[in-house]
Each structure stands twice: as C-alpha cells, then as structure tokens.
Amino acid sequence: MNPTNHIKLLLLCVSLLTVHLPAQQAVPATPQDTLQKWRSRFFTVSLTALSPDGRWAAVSKWLNSVCDTVMLVDTQNPGLPPLEIVKMMDLRFAPGNRLLSAGAGGAAWWDLSKRTYISYPSSRQAVLLEETGRYAVLGKDRTLKVMSADGKIVGEETGVEKILADGKSNLYFLKQAEDRTELYLWNEKGHRKLYTTPDTVERAELTPSGKYLTVQLKNPGTGRQNAVLITALDGSLHRSFPEDLPSGSSFSVSEAGTDGTLFIRTWRMEEKEKKVVELWYGNDGDLKSILAPKKSTYEYAVYHPLTSTLTPIPSDVYPTVANIGSSRYFLAFKRAAGYNYVRYYPDVEAYVYDAEKETFQRMGPAREEIVVPKDGSCLLYRSTGEEWALYDPLTHQNAVLGKLSLGRPVFSADSRSIWFEGKDGLRKYSIAKARMEMPDIAAGHTSRIISSKDDYLIPEINLHCTQTGSADTLVLKLVNTKGGKTSYGIWSGNRFKQVLGPTENSVQDIRYDAKMRTFVHREENYNRVPQVIAVHPKTQKTRVVYQNPNQDVTAGTVRQEVITYSNAHGVPLKGLLYYPAGFDSRKTYPMVVHIYQIQSGSQNRYTVPGEMRSEGFDLKALLAKGYFVYLPDIRTGGTEGPGLSALNCVNSALDAIANRAYIDRKRVGLVGHSHGGYETSFIATHSTRFAAYIAGSGPSDIIRSYYTFSYNYFRPYYWQYENGQMDVKMPFADNKALYYANSPVQHAEKASAPILLWAGKKDRNVDWDQVMEFYIALRRYQKEVIALFYPEKGHDVGDSTPEMKDLNIRVLDWWDYFLKGRKDIPWIQQQMKKDAG
C-alpha cells in the first residue's frame, strides 16, 4: 500500500473513534497507535464447541473473516479471564477438565481447572485417547510420546512416521525400520506389532468404527500397489480382501450397516490422451469431465469379514454406487445421465442395488435431493412431480408423502419416523403407519430442528443422511411468523419446554451438554455486542459467560429503523434504515443504499467497528462519516424480470422514506456486489434518483451470461436464470424481449450518474469481462465511469489483503466525492475534470 493510502486509513480510524467514542476513550495521536492496533481491539465471536459436561465453552475470535485464536471460557466461573489458544484450532476435550489442542502452532495439553498447560511447539500430530485420559504427541523429529493425564511420559518410540487413534484407548503407529515399515498397536496392555511390510506405506486409515485398519502399499522396485485390511485389535489379515490395485489407483473402506459389512470403493485416475480437438456433444450430461485433466474410473465391492467373502457390485451400467448405511442396499445411478443443466442439481434416474440378490431395482427419477436414514432402510426423495416420495427397497414400493411445502426432512434416530420442518410448525410422518401427523407443537412458527446432523454422501446430487440424535427428543428453533421473535426449546415426551426466548436478538451457535442440562449460545443485535450466554433449562436462568472486554461502547447508540413497503405485486418487504452517528434532525445527510436480494434478515446482526469487507461495504464507517445507510429488500419472481423487479423494489423502498426531510434526495448513492452488482448496474441505466453508483463483480450482459459455461460451477448458467437466483423461469428463446429488457449493457446509453465498477480478474463466478463489457459500453456513450480491476483477485478482493484495503478506501472516497462534495481526490478528479483525455 502506498503511504497516502495508509494515512487515509489511519485518518478514517481516528474519525471513527472521535465520532463514536466518549471523551474519556479518545485515542491519543501517537505513532504507536496504528490502525491495526486499533482494529484488533474489536472482533466478533463464534461458539465452536462445548465440553461434554457443559462447563467449558470454546469461543473463536474473528476479524475480517479470519480466525487464529480460540478462547476457553469457564461457564461456571465467568469472572475468570478466558484461556487463549493461538493457531491450535483442533480441540479435543478430555475427562477431568483437560483439553488437547493442536494445529499450525504445535500442540498443548491443558489442565483447564488449574489454568496450566504443557506445550509441544514441534508437534506434527497429536491425538487423544479419551477413555484413558491419555494423549500422544508425534514430534517433527519422529519421536512419539504417550503421555498420562498429568503430563508424564508413559511410552516413547523413535522413528515413527504416523499415528492413528480410535478416540477411545487404542493408538496405532507406523515405524520405519531399515528395510521395512512396521505397524504397532499401543494401549494400556502394552504395545505389540500388528503388521510388517517391505513396501512403502502410502496411506493408512482406521474405519469410522475403529475395528479395521486399511493400508495402501506400493512396492518401491516394481511400483505394484496393494491394499491390505487388518483387524485393528489382533492384527489378523483378511486375505480375500482385494490385494492388487491397478497402477495409479486408490481405495476407501466404510462400514455398511451394523453387522460388520464393509463397502469398498476403488478409483483410478488416468492421464487423458492428448488430442488435437475436444469433442463437446449436445447430449453430454457431464461436461465437467471434458475439462478434467484426468479420467476417473470407479469399482465397488461388498466385503463380509466374518465369512471372508467379497462380492463386486457391477458398475458397467450404473457407474456410481453409494453406501447409504445398509449392509444390503446401495444406491446406484449413472452420473449426470441426461442432465440438461436447467437445475443446479441433476435429475437422477436412481436404482437400488440389492447385494443379497445381486439385482438392481428402479427407484424412480429424483429431483435435486435424496435423503436417507443412517441405517439405509428407506430413501426419501423429491420426485419430478414436485412431491416427496418414500421408497422401500424391501418391497420396491414408492409412497407419495405430499408437496415440497412440507419443508426440510429429518429422520428420527430410530429411523421409524420423518420430521418435516415448515413455516407453520412441524409435521411427523410415521413410516410404519404410512400416515402424516401434526403434533401440537410450533403452530404459527417457522421451525428448525437443531438436534440433527447432516452427512453428505454424494454432494453433486445432494444425497445426504439427515437424522436426529434422539428418537423422542428434539431441540428446536422456533421463529414466530407474526412478530419474528425467536425461541429455543426441547420437545420430549410430547411436550415442549422452552429454554430460551422469545427474543428479538440474534441467537446463533447454540450448543448443549450431553444431558441437556446446560445450553450455551452467542447472542447479539445491531446495537448490542455479541455475548456468550449460558442457560439452564430447569430454571431458565441465564448468565453472560463472555463478552469482549474492549467492547464497542457505542454499539448501543446505533439507531436502526425497520421500514415496510411492498413490491409491484403486493408482496410485503422490509428495509433497514441506519441513522448516522450524532444524528440531528435539523440537518440534512447523504445516504448510501446497499442492495442484494433479501437483507432484512440481518436486522439483529452486530457489525464490528473498523471491519472492512471483502466487497468494500463498511456499514459502521459510513455511519461514523455521517451517512444514512439503507438496506432494502428486493424480491424477484414477477413477470417483469430480475432487473426491473429490483428497480421497482428500490423505488418503493425510497418512496417509503420520502417524508424524511433530513435525508438529502440529491445526495443518494446505490451500491451492490455480485447479484447486487447486477441490480446496481441495471438501476444505473434506468433511474435518475441516485447521484452515484458502485457495482462490483456483477453480470452486465445476461444474454451472454445465460449462454456462458461457468468454470466455477462447471456447467452452463441455464440453471441460474431458469431455476436460480435470476428467477426468470424460462429460457431466452421463450422470451427474448424480457432478457433484453433486463440486461444492463443493452441500456448503457441511458446511464445518468457516475458509476464505479470493480472486479477481480481471476473471478470464475462472474466472468470479470462482464464488468469490462459494461465499462466499454458506458465509455462509448461518454458516461462518467471508472473501473477497478484487481489482477490477482476473484469474486471478491479477499480478507485482510492489500486489495481489500485499497477497495475500501476507494469506495469511501467515491461517496465523499459525489455525495459530500469533497473534490480533493485525484484518482476521481482525473476522470471528472473537463479537460481529461
């Protein structure tokens, strides 16, 4: 950064302080009081973990989306200062108020109650043996030390390459001898050698249950690859396991069901033959494979360790097979078969493979989502008829459950029921009774099941396992559909017990102990700094266990007004109007309007002072500098198209505050990024209500964008227009006039106010030359335009980068120049002076 820009940032910092802070907190103008030092005082937090007994909360510190510090807070003694752990973000709680932390900063073993720790700065790996309270550390010198809970060495080995642990009491390590590699087991009974090989160990892993070790080997002389399966506790080898692996192959093993069955996936990556031409077929549903530098081939098998039988799963017709948690049934499909790219996820013609009968059975066409319980006993999917359907692989029957308005599905822990979240309470479907029920719970509330876990099995077709942790107990988040207040509670025994709320504050990161006796969460509002709060469900008593000691004392002075209005179709919308610091109704102020679809959901979110954003929008800085800031909602979906919808919504939002004489109508600016950048560019060519615009990384030619192949998503952009963010709901050919009418570049000659454009030249989300194209069009018609192009940045300018600082400075300069009349800004004056050439 050049010295001028650094001074500007420092002056901005001082201006923020002098506007916001009371006299006793004014910052002395000393050389040591740098911008970074000031900014580091303020941060936001997230609650990342809670110890099983609920006593210790792990609270991460965030500034500009960067986190390298976690604080350990004692929820029973919140008056004590938190313990800070730097660059060791992998945390494992142990019995007896102990903690193992590991990461780029090494490892440390903490006695939390005594507030002491043992440091291992040269650690390569560190694992916890939870059942014994012991831990193991592998140093960079390849020395393994097994430690007791009080930090004493109980075992030591040299020449160790890697360690593995089952998380309970068993430690495995690979040791390099002169001409061989040895695999050992260490536990409280001692240590013993499990396996020896002269080959190179390329990979060694434990299966999730910890029952088996999988080892991939390579002969250093011949290059021949082998796969070995070892019973973890006794070292027995499974000889019928597929030993030979084709060159360049790898494999994975996962448990299928609870009877010990293993699902084996083998894949081979081969370099493609270089050709003088690429063939792109009009019926190809897998365009991504054309661009992949290697060709992938997959093989699958089911292995039964008890009988040592291996059964290959045919993959010639259906080349993708997924383990859905059953030892008998597996999902199979042809990857991207018939995919026409009009939806983000492909429609999947799904089949279920029966390993017992060695047959495939058609399930049906699934659209955008397939959900399974952890035992794989059934498959719930969205049909192409826009309904939920439940497939029973035993009977081969499909049951239609209802329309997609049922909401997000969650299987119960016993896989006997399916809960459906919704906008008016919860629904419960009994699988055995084939009946939908509506328990007397959460009516009039949007519901969310917090006590559920998502495991994505094949993300590209949205196949996932979603299940509750308990068969009859749910932790729920409920939002009142009328007042918008949020509550949390426990549903158990057909009764709902409220734990927290109703509250207008934002409640995030809720965690609870194993017995649900203590709930801890982060709570904040636009005028309230984040706090970590503990709640005891039995008494509903709350206690603040952490807040930043250098808190933003001016947060309570931020003034926000929620504005209501409707779009052209009568849909009710909201806008968040923030008042400038030190507001005086007798004065007039400029206003910056920020747009990006629906923003009212952030009305109870806190903004960190001095936190620069990777898209250049700094709310607190604008308020401190005397601007109103307005965040109106934009909802598309009408027949007019996304640009005209945005224009209509913004006009309605401005009309709703037209009676406020203290907002200067001649000094209003509009800004947006990405889709908001598109909306801003479009409005700039259709409105005379703004004095200046800033548009970042947004498409300007939506016809070209519609027919563009995205190298970010590896698919054409049809889906984004027909069923995605643009919400046009039809292809270009069906309504060419609508696409033309909503394309900013087609109307560039009508722009009537200066516009600042910016983009990263490595943007693969929105091609950066879309911004260049709009710049060229505006330039042709002699409009006042400046474009900023960042050669090394993508869709935004990154966090805590020189580009981020540069963009934030220029954004504030732009508003000061056009909305406050400050003309001593050379880089803008270069464009605006009349004799510029």
MOTAQUI-V670413 format. One record per residue. N is the residue number from 1. RES is the residue in one small letter. PHI is phi in whole degrees, 0 to 359 (999 if undefined). Layout:
N/RES/PHI  N/RES/PHI
This chain:
1/m/999  2/n/284  3/p/302  4/t/298  5/n/294  6/h/297  7/i/295  8/k/300  9/l/297  10/l/294  11/l/294  12/l/297  13/c/303  14/v/295  15/s/295  16/l/299  17/l/292  18/t/291  19/v/282  20/h/268  21/l/268  22/p/295  23/a/304  24/q/291  25/q/253  26/a/300  27/v/272  28/p/294  29/a/278  30/t/244  31/p/301  32/q/287  33/d/275  34/t/281  35/l/302  36/q/298  37/k/296  38/w/293  39/r/296  40/s/292  41/r/289  42/f/247  43/f/202  44/t/251  45/v/228  46/s/223  47/l/268  48/t/259  49/a/198  50/l/222  51/s/296  52/p/305  53/d/271  54/g/81  55/r/278  56/w/250  57/a/250  58/a/266  59/v/242  60/s/269  61/k/262  62/w/233  63/l/219  64/n/53  65/s/63  66/v/245  67/c/222  68/d/227  69/t/226  70/v/236  71/m/249  72/l/262  73/v/250  74/d/274  75/t/291  76/q/273  77/n/226  78/p/294  79/g/288  80/l/284  81/p/295  82/p/292  83/l/274  84/e/259  85/i/239  86/v/249  87/k/57  88/m/222  89/m/272  90/d/274  91/l/247  92/r/227  93/f/284  94/a/234  95/p/301  96/g/74  97/n/60  98/r/248  99/l/210  100/l/251  101/s/244  102/a/210  103/g/162  104/a/297  105/g/272  106/g/100  107/a/214  108/a/208  109/w/247  110/w/252  111/d/259  112/l/293  113/s/291  114/k/270  115/r/61  116/t/235  117/y/207  118/i/248  119/s/262  120/y/231  121/p/295  122/s/258  123/s/287  124/r/266  125/q/216  126/a/214  127/v/227  128/l/254  129/l/253  130/e/298  131/e/294  132/t/261  133/g/76  134/r/262  135/y/212  136/a/227  137/v/231  138/l/254  139/g/275  140/k/294  141/d/274  142/r/68  143/t/264  144/l/262  145/k/237  146/v/261  147/m/242  148/s/279  149/a/298  150/d/266  151/g/84  152/k/261  153/i/287  154/v/247  155/g/193  156/e/211  157/e/221  158/t/250  159/g/72  160/v/272  161/e/263  162/k/203  163/i/235  164/l/226  165/a/217  166/d/272  167/g/80  168/k/250  169/s/220  170/n/252  171/l/243  172/y/240  173/f/216  174/l/261  175/k/238  176/q/267  177/a/260  178/e/299  179/d/230  180/r/203  181/t/243  182/e/242  183/l/251  184/y/241  185/l/249  186/w/234  187/n/209  188/e/294  189/k/279  190/g/120  191/h/226  192/r/217  193/k/280  194/l/260  195/y/199  196/t/228  197/t/215  198/p/278  199/d/278  200/t/279  201/v/274  202/e/276  203/r/199  204/a/221  205/e/217  206/l/266  207/t/290  208/p/306  209/s/283  210/g/81  211/k/278  212/y/228  213/l/249  214/t/249  215/v/230  216/q/253  217/l/241  218/k/217  219/n/288  220/p/296  221/g/272  222/t/265  223/g/79  224/r/295  225/q/253  226/n/230  227/a/240  228/v/234  229/l/245  230/i/234  231/t/292  232/a/296  233/l/275  234/d/244  235/g/79  236/s/290  237/l/268  238/h/257  239/r/293  240/s/277  241/f/296  242/p/296  243/e/283  244/d/284  245/l/241  246/p/301  247/s/303  248/g/81  249/s/266  250/s/213  251/f/208  252/s/223  253/v/231  254/s/221  255/e/289  256/a/240  257/g/81  258/t/245  259/d/262  260/g/95  261/t/297  262/l/242  263/f/256  264/i/246  265/r/241  266/t/243  267/w/223  268/r/230  269/m/252  270/e/242  271/e/297  272/k/286  273/e/291  274/k/288  275/k/237  276/v/282  277/v/212  278/e/261  279/l/259  280/w/249  281/y/267  282/g/291  283/n/255  284/d/278  285/g/267  286/d/225  287/l/295  288/k/301  289/s/294  290/i/296  291/l/272  292/a/292  293/p/290  294/k/232  295/k/264  296/s/253  297/t/232  298/y/239  299/e/226  300/y/225  301/a/204  302/v/247  303/y/238  304/h/249  305/p/300  306/l/293  307/t/254  308/s/54  309/t/250  310/l/239  311/t/239  312/p/294  313/i/259  314/p/302  315/s/230  316/d/284  317/v/268  318/y/243  319/p/284  320/t/242  321/v/232  322/a/236  323/n/280  324/i/255  325/g/103  326/s/258  327/s/279  328/r/248  329/y/250  330/f/222  331/l/275  332/a/227  333/f/198  334/k/266  335/r/302  336/a/61  337/a/295  338/g/71  339/y/294  340/n/255  341/y/69  342/v/274  343/r/233  344/y/295  345/y/264  346/p/285  347/d/291  348/v/245  349/e/276  350/a/264  351/y/232  352/v/247  353/y/269  354/d/262  355/a/291  356/e/286  357/k/265  358/e/56  359/t/227  360/f/254  361/q/235  362/r/291  363/m/270  364/g/136  365/p/284  366/a/251  367/r/247  368/e/73  369/e/196  370/i/227  371/v/237  372/v/230  373/p/281  374/k/292  375/d/266  376/g/63  377/s/284  378/c/202  379/l/226  380/l/257  381/y/214  382/r/275  383/s/277  384/t/290  385/g/271  386/e/63  387/e/230  388/w/279  389/a/231  390/l/244  391/y/255  392/d/257  393/p/291  394/l/285  395/t/259  396/h/63  397/q/256  398/n/253  399/a/246  400/v/274  401/l/265  402/g/147  403/k/291  404/l/292  405/s/297  406/l/300  407/g/94  408/r/296  409/p/268  410/v/222  411/f/286  412/s/290  413/a/297  414/d/268  415/s/63  416/r/266  417/s/223  418/i/233  419/w/270  420/f/242  421/e/289  422/g/191  423/k/273  424/d/220  425/g/92  426/l/251  427/r/242  428/k/229  429/y/255  430/s/274  431/i/291  432/a/294  433/k/273  434/a/52  435/r/221  436/m/269  437/e/238  438/m/236  439/p/299  440/d/283  441/i/207  442/a/67  443/a/299  444/g/79  445/h/228  446/t/282  447/s/249  448/r/217  449/i/272  450/i/281  451/s/275  452/s/235  453/k/232  454/d/254  455/d/239  456/y/274  457/l/269  458/i/222  459/p/301  460/e/292  461/i/244  462/n/60  463/l/268  464/h/212  465/c/256  466/t/233  467/q/212  468/t/279  469/g/276  470/s/220  471/a/290  472/d/234  473/t/231  474/l/234  475/v/257  476/l/242  477/k/250  478/l/236  479/v/243  480/n/296  481/t/290  482/k/264  483/g/273  484/g/80  485/k/283  486/t/250  487/s/230  488/y/234  489/g/194  490/i/244  491/w/259  492/s/206  493/g/60  494/n/60  495/r/226  496/f/250  497/k/246  498/q/287  499/v/256  500/l/214  501/g/98  502/p/293  503/t/218  504/e/273  505/n/286  506/s/278  507/v/246  508/q/226  509/d/56  510/i/289  511/r/229  512/y/211  513/d/282  514/a/299  515/k/260  516/m/56  517/r/263  518/t/225  519/f/247  520/v/231  521/h/210  522/r/258  523/e/228  524/e/202  525/n/208  526/y/299  527/n/243  528/r/217  529/v/293  530/p/298  531/q/231  532/v/261  533/i/234  534/a/258  535/v/232  536/h/253  537/p/306  538/k/296  539/t/255  540/q/61  541/k/282  542/t/246  543/r/212  544/v/286  545/v/255  546/y/201  547/q/207  548/n/300  549/p/296  550/n/265  551/q/294  552/d/286  553/v/291  554/t/265  555/a/305  556/g/292  557/t/270  558/v/293  559/r/248  560/q/230  561/e/234  562/v/267  563/i/262  564/t/247  565/y/199  566/s/227  567/n/274  568/a/295  569/h/259  570/g/81  571/v/283  572/p/291  573/l/227  574/k/231  575/g/225  576/l/258  577/l/254  578/y/258  579/y/268  580/p/293  581/a/299  582/g/68  583/f/305  584/d/229  585/s/297  586/r/277  587/k/256  588/t/243  589/y/226  590/p/283  591/m/221  592/v/251  593/v/255  594/h/251  595/i/235  596/y/186  597/q/48  598/i/268  599/q/244  600/s/294  601/g/296  602/s/264  603/q/295  604/n/247  605/r/260  606/y/275  607/t/246  608/v/284  609/p/299  610/g/74  611/e/277  612/m/278  613/r/257  614/s/289  615/e/250  616/g/85  617/f/251  618/d/242  619/l/301  620/k/295  621/a/295  622/l/295  623/l/297  624/a/295  625/k/271  626/g/93  627/y/255  628/f/287  629/v/231  630/y/237  631/l/240  632/p/274  633/d/285  634/i/231  635/r/237  636/t/268  637/g/117  638/g/277  639/t/273  640/e/276  641/g/104  642/p/293  643/g/290  644/l/293  645/s/299  646/a/297  647/l/300  648/n/297  649/c/295  650/v/294  651/n/299  652/s/295  653/a/295  654/l/292  655/d/299  656/a/291  657/i/242  658/a/294  659/n/274  660/r/267  661/a/292  662/y/279  663/i/259  664/d/281  665/r/296  666/k/273  667/r/234  668/v/239  669/g/241  670/l/236  671/v/220  672/g/198  673/h/230  674/s/62  675/h/298  676/g/295  677/g/292  678/y/299  679/e/299  680/t/295  681/s/299  682/f/295  683/i/298  684/a/299  685/t/264  686/h/226  687/s/235  688/t/241  689/r/267  690/f/238  691/a/274  692/a/195  693/y/225  694/i/225  695/a/232  696/g/242  697/s/53  698/g/247  699/p/292  700/s/247  701/d/241  702/i/285  703/i/289  704/r/296  705/s/297  706/y/302  707/y/262  708/t/259  709/f/272  710/s/274  711/y/275  712/n/271  713/y/256  714/f/55  715/r/195  716/p/297  717/y/273  718/y/309  719/w/302  720/q/292  721/y/270  722/e/274  723/n/219  724/g/232  725/q/301  726/m/289  727/d/60  728/v/282  729/k/72  730/m/202  731/p/286  732/f/303  733/a/297  734/d/282  735/n/202  736/k/296  737/a/297  738/l/294  739/y/296  740/y/299  741/a/296  742/n/255  743/s/259  744/p/306  745/v/295  746/q/289  747/h/236  748/a/303  749/e/293  750/k/265  751/a/299  752/s/235  753/a/217  754/p/300  755/i/225  756/l/258  757/l/252  758/w/209  759/a/197  760/g/266  761/k/284  762/k/251  763/d/289  764/r/251  765/n/274  766/v/242  767/d/307  768/w/299  769/d/285  770/q/296  771/v/289  772/m/301  773/e/299  774/f/293  775/y/302  776/i/297  777/a/294  778/l/296  779/r/297  780/r/300  781/y/261  782/q/57  783/k/272  784/e/281  785/v/218  786/i/230  787/a/243  788/l/250  789/f/240  790/y/258  791/p/301  792/e/256  793/k/245  794/g/255  795/h/290  796/d/226  797/v/258  798/g/83  799/d/257  800/s/57  801/t/249  802/p/302  803/e/295  804/m/297  805/k/295  806/d/298  807/l/297  808/n/298  809/i/297  810/r/292  811/v/298  812/l/293  813/d/302  814/w/300  815/w/293  816/d/298  817/y/291  818/f/266  819/l/253  820/k/240  821/g/77  822/r/277  823/k/258  824/d/271  825/i/238  826/p/303  827/w/293  828/i/274  829/q/300  830/q/301  831/q/276  832/m/274  833/k/293  834/k/294  835/d/262  836/a/296  837/g/210
